[in-house]
Each structure stands twice: as C-alpha cells, then as structure tokens.
Amino acid sequence: MNWNNWTRQIHRWLSIIFTLTVVANFIAMGLGKPPAWIVYSPLLPLFLLTFTGLYLFVLPYAAKWRSGKKPTS
C-alpha cells in the first residue's frame, strides 16, 4: 500500500472517531454538564482530519504539476 492509500485509510478512520466523539459530546451534554475532556475530545481528530483532508485535496493538483500538464480552464 502506498502513502496516498494510507492517508485515505487514516482519514476514513479519523472521520469515524470524530463522529463518535461528537455523538458522545451531545449525549454527555444531555445528561448534564460534561467534563472538559469530553467537550474537547473532538478537537484532536478534527485537527488531524484537517491535515489529511488538505493533503488529499492537493493530490490531483500535485499530480498534474508533476506531470507537466497545463491545467484546463
């Protein structure tokens, strides 16, 4: 498996973890005042999702740039 496939797989798993932490956050808020670690738990996966998402977003443009093809407008 190459680097791009690993990044996609990590991005998918991070999105699942992020979704679960947000759901846990809402459940905890419904039960009363949640502890700070529950409130801030979605931030780490969100931070990592940002970087993997930006990497995946730039991939097609980098491939065109490396191949020397001019982008179509």
C-alpha positions in Angstrom: 0.0 0.0 0.0 1.4 3.4 -0.9 1.4 6.6 1.0 -1.7 8.0 -0.6 -3.8 4.9 0.2 -2.5 5.0 3.8 -3.6 8.7 4.1 -7.0 7.8 2.7 -7.5 5.0 5.2 -6.3 7.1 8.1 -8.7 9.9 7.0 -11.6 7.5 6.9 -10.9 6.1 10.4 -10.4 9.6 11.8 -13.8 10.7 10.4 -15.4 7.7 12.3 -13.6 8.6 15.5 -14.6 12.3 15.1 -18.2 11.4 14.6 -18.2 9.2 17.7 -16.7 11.9 19.8 -19.2 14.4 18.7 -22.1 12.0 19.4 -20.6 11.3 22.9 -20.4 15.0 23.4 -24.1 15.5 22.7 -25.0 12.6 24.9 -22.9 14.0 27.8 -24.4 17.4 27.4 -27.9 16.0 27.5 -27.1 14.3 30.8 -25.7 17.5 32.5 -22.5 19.5 32.5 -19.9 17.2 30.8 -16.3 17.1 32.0 -13.8 19.2 30.0 -12.1 16.2 28.4 -15.4 15.1 26.8 -16.0 18.6 25.5 -12.6 18.9 23.9 -12.2 15.3 22.7 -13.4 16.1 19.1 -10.6 18.6 18.6 -7.7 16.2 18.1 -9.4 14.1 15.4 -10.7 17.3 13.8 -7.2 18.7 13.8 -5.8 15.6 12.2 -8.7 15.4 9.7 -7.8 18.9 8.5 -4.3 17.9 7.6 -5.2 14.6 5.9 -8.1 16.3 4.1 -5.8 19.1 2.8 -3.3 16.5 1.7 -6.0 14.5 -0.2 -7.4 17.7 -1.7 -4.0 18.8 -3.1 -3.1 15.3 -4.6 -4.8 15.8 -8.0 -3.2 19.2 -8.4 0.2 18.0 -7.4 -0.1 15.1 -9.9 -0.9 17.5 -12.7 2.0 19.7 -11.7 4.5 16.8 -11.5 3.4 15.5 -14.9 4.0 18.9 -16.5 0.5 19.2 -18.0 -1.1 22.6 -18.0 -4.4 22.8 -16.1 -7.5 23.3 -18.3 -9.5 26.4 -17.7 
